Amino acid sequence: MHDNRTYWRVYWSGAALMLQIDVELREQGMTLAQIVSQFAARRPGDEHDWNAAEVVAQISKLCGSEMPARVVARHLDAKNFPDTSALRAELGVALHGKTVRYDDAAPKAAIRRAIMRRAD
């Protein structure tokens, strides 16, 4: 990443994939935050440098589904940012220039609201 300066694309692509995983987990009654908390709780004081494949494998194991691994695998060798247009539409997030508009009638608007809700 350093040699070809792809930090921006890799970081934000990863964020887009984690959003997709979180949405799918929420449809199954879980959240990515819960899974990551479980992952961290099982490894207190762990100093292992986890690579992406290991983390995704653990997330898949903890949620009892290969879905996270499948989502990541579809984009692993991609050179471009993942297309999030369908997911954004389902969540009711519309981009209009520099303005973001929310559609509470969108099919997954409740999931969007839950993701955006302030943590207590």
N, C-alpha and C positions, 0 to 999 in steps of 0.2 A: 504494500500500500504506500509505503514511503517513497519508493522509487518512482512510481507513476502517479503519485498524489491523488489517490482515490479515497481518501478518508471521508470526505463529504458524502460521496455516493454510497460507500459501504455503511456508514453510520445511519444515514436516513433511509436507505433501503432496508436495513435491519429493523429500524423503527416501524416502517410500513409493514413488514412481515409480522412483527410482534403484534401490531394492531389487528391484523387479520387473524392471527392465532387467538388473541384475546376475545375478539368477537365470536369466533367459533366456540371457544371454551364457554363463554357466557351463554351461548345457546344450549349448552349441555349442563348449565347450572354451576359452572366453575368460573374462576377468573385467573388471568395470568398472574396477577399479584399474589393470589393464594398459592399457586403452584411454585412461584419463585420463593415465597416465604417458606414453604415446605422444603424446598431445595436447600435454602440457606440454613434452616433449622437442623437439618440432618448432617450438616458439615461445620459445626462450630470450630473455629480455629483452623479450618482447612486452609493450607497455604499452597495447595495445588493450583497451578496455572491451567485453568480449564480452557480448552479450545472450543470453538463454536459447535463442532459436531458432538462433543461430549455434553455440552450444555443442552443442546436440542434433544439428544438421546435421553437425558435425565428428565427434561420437561415432558417428553412423550411418555416415559415410564410413570412419572408421578400422576399424570392425568389419565393414564390407562388407555391411551389412544396414540396411534401413529400419525394423527393429523398434523401435529407440529412438525414432525420430520418430513411429511409430504409437502407441506407449505414451503418449508425452507428448500427442500430438494428441487422444487419447480423453478427456483430462482437462483440456485447456487452459482451457476456459471454465467448468469446474465451480466451483460455489460451496461445495461440501462436500468434506470429506476423502475421498480415494479409499477404496473398500471393499477392505480388505485381508484379509477373512475367508477367502476361498478360498486365497489365497497362503499365509496363515499356516497353514491346515490342511494344505496340501501340504508345507510346511516342517516341520510338526510343532510348531507354536508355539500353545499354548492359553492363553488368558487366563481366570483364575478369580479374579474380584475384583482384588485387588492382587498376586496370585500368577501367575507364568508357569510353565507346565509344558511340558517338551519330550517329544515322542513320537519315539523313534528308529526306529519302524516306519513313520513317515510316508513317502509316496512320494519326497519331496525332502529327507529328513532329512540325507542326506550333503552336500547343497548347503548346508543351514543350518549344519552343523558346519564346513564349509570357510569359510563367511563369518565365523563366530564364532571361528575358530582364531586364536590370537595370531600376528601376523606375526613372522618371524624377523629 
